[in-house]
Amino acid sequence: MRILKKDKKFLQSNDWAIEATGLVKVFGKERAVDGVDLAIQKGTVYGFLGPNGAGKTTTIRMLATLLPVDAGSARVFGHDLVSDSAAIRRRISLTGQYASIDEDLTGIENLMLIARLMGYTRRQAKVRAIELLEAFGLDHAAKRQVKNYSGGMRRRIDIAASIVVTPDLLFLDEPTTGLDPRSRNQVWDIIRALVRAGTTVLLTTQYLEEADQLADQIGVIHHGKIIAEGTSSELKASVGRGTLNVQLVHAEDQHRARTILEEKLDASVRLGADSTSLTAQADDSALVAESLAEFARQHIEVSDFSLGRPSLDEVFLTLTGQSAEQQQDSGEEIL
């Protein structure tokens, strides 16, 4: 699989939020990050995908100046990662995988505390806290202890704490892990609003739909190396094959249908868990039509079928040999 490179020739050096070359981080004998190159344009969302332990979080921690770099170089808004780290810290914020707020304080107390630490006066801190609570839909819970917030509310207050002073670059490390769909959509809306206001976002996520929805560019990292990069559409196109999904009327026809598809399409066929569905890679619509015609000749009834581009999940499986669901459930330590 070829790596898809961004075309830099029309962009000046001041158009980049992050420029990194050959980043390396070693823990003992393990090269957690092994020569990562990044070029992230200002005002965009860059999605970082990869199996657990691939090096996503380690890369973020280096770029956020929390871990020293063992080799390579990087510039954040033109500031050198090593020699000018203080200037970088003034322009970035990081929301990790776990809430970093004080659960015994109320929502408004947490935000006011952070604002005061950032140099706000007491009055300014209160105004900013109320503003953020209203923007994040948490004003009704302003005086409630955070330990009594739901999971979605905790993630929102955590992101709010990260932007008390609006950063130029926000690192979001799996911000929606464990959230229900409604809370996840609320966080997505917050991220979109931040980007519209000019913030650059580097997002790691285990949810491929999240990257599909939010990211302008996506990098896939595996064993510490970026193995593919591009827009969601470019990555899907790089797999090179469409996908045929077939829904049968009768479960007992599944194995006969599988044999027909394998013969006609010359492709492997995956059986669905419900015993009536099949999925196969398919480029040629004429061969798909022949397969469906053969179903009719053999009295295999089809309730529905579709032919479309591969999903981002299929791209992920092709690139890493592991599905997104498998890597979420693997229980590996995330580096």
ZIHUSUL-V649581 format. One record per backbone hydrogen bond with DSSP energy under -1.0 kcal/mol. CO is the residue of the C=O (numbers start at 1). NH is the residue of the N-H. Records with the same first field share a line. If there is no record, write none. Layout:
CO: NH ; NH
This chain:
8: 11
12: 15
13: 16
15: 42
17: 77
18: 40
19: 75
20: 38
21: 73
23: 35 ; 36
24: 70 ; 71
25: 33
27: 30
30: 27 ; 32
33: 25
36: 23
38: 20
40: 17 ; 18
44: 201
45: 216 ; 217
46: 203
47: 219
48: 205
49: 221
51: 54
54: 224
55: 59
56: 60
57: 61
58: 62
59: 63
60: 64
61: 66 ; 67
62: 65
71: 24
73: 21
74: 81
75: 19
76: 79
79: 76
80: 84
84: 88
85: 89
86: 90
88: 91
91: 168 ; 169
93: 171
95: 173
102: 105
103: 147
105: 146
106: 110
107: 111
108: 112
109: 113
110: 114
111: 115
112: 116
113: 117
114: 118
115: 120
116: 119
121: 125
122: 126
123: 127
124: 128
125: 129
126: 130
127: 131
128: 132
129: 133
130: 134
131: 135
132: 136
133: 138
134: 137
138: 141
139: 142
141: 144
142: 108
144: 107
145: 148
146: 149
150: 154
151: 155
152: 156
153: 157
154: 158
155: 159
156: 160
157: 161
158: 162
168: 200
169: 93
170: 202
171: 95
172: 204
174: 177
176: 179
180: 184
181: 185
182: 186
183: 187
184: 188
185: 189
186: 190
187: 191
188: 192
189: 193
190: 194
191: 195
192: 196
193: 197
194: 199
195: 198
200: 170
201: 46
202: 172
203: 48
204: 174
207: 211
208: 212
209: 213
210: 214
211: 215
217: 47
218: 230
219: 49
220: 227 ; 228
222: 225
224: 34
225: 222
228: 220
230: 218
231: 235
232: 236
233: 237
234: 238
242: 282
243: 308
244: 280
245: 306
246: 278
247: 303 ; 304
250: 253
251: 254
253: 257
254: 258
255: 259
256: 260
257: 261
258: 262
259: 263
260: 264
261: 265
262: 266
270: 279
272: 275
276: 248
277: 272
278: 246
279: 270
280: 244
284: 288
285: 289
286: 290
287: 291
288: 292
289: 293
290: 294
291: 295
292: 296
293: 297
294: 298
295: 300
296: 299
301: 249
304: 247
306: 245
308: 243
311: 315
312: 316
313: 317
314: 318
315: 319
316: 320
317: 321
323: 327
324: 328
325: 329
